[in-house]
Amino acid sequence: MTRADIRAPVAYLDADTPLGGLRLAASDAALQGAWFLDQWDLPPPSAAWRLAPEHAVLVQARGQLAEWFAGKRREFRVPLDPRGTPFQQAVWQALLALPFGATCSYGELAQAIGKPKAVRAAAQAIGRNPISIFIPCHRVVGRDTSLTGFGGGLARKHALLAHEGHRYPGQNARARRITDGQAELPW
């Protein structure tokens, strides 16, 4: 399944975050997408999409996102409807089970869904997560705690992990988590 296969949401709006603009997209009842505006896989709004700054789900998502970045919220209560294969759905559900501040490796995530040999497939499903931050794919790190890929870029992943209390000395893929204290937030 590719991004083009995903049924298009009906409404969208762009939200400001400390890490840059984030496009939120929703059906009438649930959030279906959240992509940074410079993300390589940001789908362009189709003719079926409408800019909807008063859409209930989008307003709720934008508000909860602002609270999360302000440190006033640790989990989201926005209805989600990510589109994907049954395997992708299982991976995304496992990501949703990771609480604020927790991390896991790709292998641990594959084990959590009962597919311990499907590490690469789990990594691909994580890479296809259409609802960044709300489905916390940024919480998946390398087995040795190293920073690994993130659709919004490693600098943003670094910042999101710092927001959740993880300290990394750098933003490259070889950076390993330091456990001697809290990280400073980049915003």
N, C-alpha and C positions, 0 to 999 in steps of 0.2 A: 504494500500500500504506500502510495506517495502522498505528499501534501495536496496534490491536485485531486486525489480521490476522496478527500475529506469533504463532507457536505458543508457548504458555505454557511456561516452564521448570517443572521439577518441584520444585526446592528453592531456598531463599533464606536469606540471613542479612544482618544489617546490621552493617557494619564502621565503626569509628570512624576518622576521618582528621583531620589538622590543619585541614581545610577543612569539617568537618562529617560527619555520617553518610552512608554510601554503601551503598545496597542492592545486594547481589550476588545474581544469580540464575543458576542453572545447570541443564542437563540432567544425566543421569547421567554424561556424559563430558566436558562442556565448559561454559565460562562463556558465558552468553547475554545477560547484562545487568549493567550497573553504572550506577546513577543516584543522584544526591544526593537525600536524603530530602525536600528542599524543592523539587526540580526539577519544573517544570510538567508534564512528560510521564512522571513516575514511574508505572508501572502498578501498580495495587493488587494485592496477592497474590490470585490466584483460589483457588477451592476446591481446585483441583488442586495448588497449591503447598503445600509443607510447610516449616516452619522447620527448618533442618538445620544446626546448629552444628558437626556432625562430618562433613559431606559433604566428601569428599576434594578435589574441585575448588574448592569454596568456601573451605576451609581454606588450600589452596595460594594462591588468589587473595588472600585476606586477608593472608597472611604476606608475599607478594611486594609487595603494596601498602604494607605497613608498612616493608619494606626500602627501597622506592623513595622514600617520603617521608623516611626517615632518611638518604638519600644513599648507601645501600649497594648499590643496584641501579639500572641504567640501562635495562634492557629486561626485559620480562615473558616468562615461559616457561609461561604458563597456556594450555591448549588453549581456543581460542575458536570459537564457533559463532553469529555474529550472523545474524539472519534478515532478509533483504531481497531486493530485486530484483537481477538480474544487474548492473545499472548501479550500484546502491548497493554491492554486493559489490566491484566494481572500485574504487570510490572508497575504501572502507574498507581494501582491500588496499594502495592507494597511501599511505594514512595510516600503515599499519603499516610501510611502507618508510622513513618519516621517522625518522631516529635521534634519540636524546635530544639536546636542545639545538638541533636544526634547526627551522626554520620554512619555510613556503612560503605563497604567496598562493593564492587560489581559482583564478586563471587558470593558475598553474603546476601546480596539482593536476589541472586539466582537461587540460592538455597531457600530463601524466604518464600519463594513462589513454588517450591518443590521441583525445581529444574536445575540442580547443581552443576550440570554440564553445559548449561545454556548461558554461560557468562557473556560470550560475545553477542548473542541474540538479545540478552538483557541490556547490554550496553547500547545496542542499536535502538531498542525500544525507548530507552532513556533519551537518546538523541532525537527521537521523534515526538517527545513530549510537547503537546501543543499549548500547554498552560503553564508557562514558566512561573516560578516562585510559588504559585498556589499549589501546584503539584511539585514538591521540592526536589527536583532533580539535582540541584546544586549541593545537596547533602551526600551525594555519592562521590567518593574519593578513591584513589588507588589503594590497593591492599596495604601499601606501606604508608598510608595517609597522604600521599602526594596529590597535588592538584591535578585533575584530569579534565578532559574536554567539557565545554559548556557552550551552548548555542549563542549565548550572549557575550562570550569571551571570558578568558581566564581572569582578567582584572575584575569583572563583575562577580564571578564566582568567588574570588578571594574576598571581595567586599561583603557578599552575602554570608559567607562563612564567618567573617569577622563580626558581623552583626549578631550572629548566633553564638559568639564566644570563642571561636577558634582562631588561633594565632598562627600565621604563616610568615616567614621572614621575607618572602618574595612572591611574585605573581607568576612565575614560570612553572612548567609542568614538573620540574624537579624539586620544587619547594615542598618541604615536609612540615607537618603540623608541629608546633611547639606547645608544650603543655605546662609551661611555667607561669601562666597568668592570663588575664583577659587581653584581648586585642583592642586596639583603638579603632573606633568606627571611622570610616573614611568620609563621612558627611557630618 
